[in-house]
Amino acid sequence: MANNQAPQGNHDPAGSTQMFRAFVDEPQGRRAAATGSSGPRVGLILGVVVAVAVVAAVAWLALS
């Protein structure tokens, strides 16, 4: 079985551990501002509006 632990001295040649720790330790406010949290919400609202319009169109066609 492979030994996936870092060698003595905690040297990480790829730097992935340090990047992960920096991401986890980042304050919540900076992370939300950096990702632009309003994007997915707008897409969800537009998706719901389109779904309601499609259901209304199908019901109108079925009842006419």
N, C-alpha and C positions, 0 to 999 in steps of 0.2 A: 504494500500500500504506500502511496506517495505521502511524503511529509510536507504538508502545506503550511507549516508554521514558519514565521520569519526567523532567520538565523540570529544568533546572539548579537546584541547591540541594537536590535529593533530596526535594522536597515531594510527599507522597502524600495527596491530598485525602480519599480514602476511608479511609486508615489501614490498608489491608489488608496492606501490607508489614510494618508494625510489628507487627501482630497475628500474622502468620506467623512472624516472627523470634522473638517472645516465646514462641510455641508450640514452635518448634524448639529454642530455647535453654533451655526449662524442664527441670529435673532429672527424671530417670526416675522416681524414687520418688514425687514429688508427682503426676506424671501418672497413674501406676497407682492411687494412692489416690483421685484425683479421679474416675476413670472407673468404679470399682467392678469390678475385673477378675474377680471371682468369678461375676458374673451369667451371662455367656455359657458358662462352664464348667458351671454347674448345668443350664442348658438343654440343653447337649450330652449330659450324662449322662442326663437325663430322656428325651431323644429316643432314645438308644440302648436304654434300658430298655423304652420303648414299642415300638420296632421289634422287639426280641427277643420281647416278649409277643405281638405280632401274628404273627410267624413261628411261634411255638410253637402258637398257637391254630389257625392254618391247617394246620400239620402234624398236630395232633390230630384236626381235622375230616377231613382227607384219609385218615388211617390208621384211623379208626373206622368 
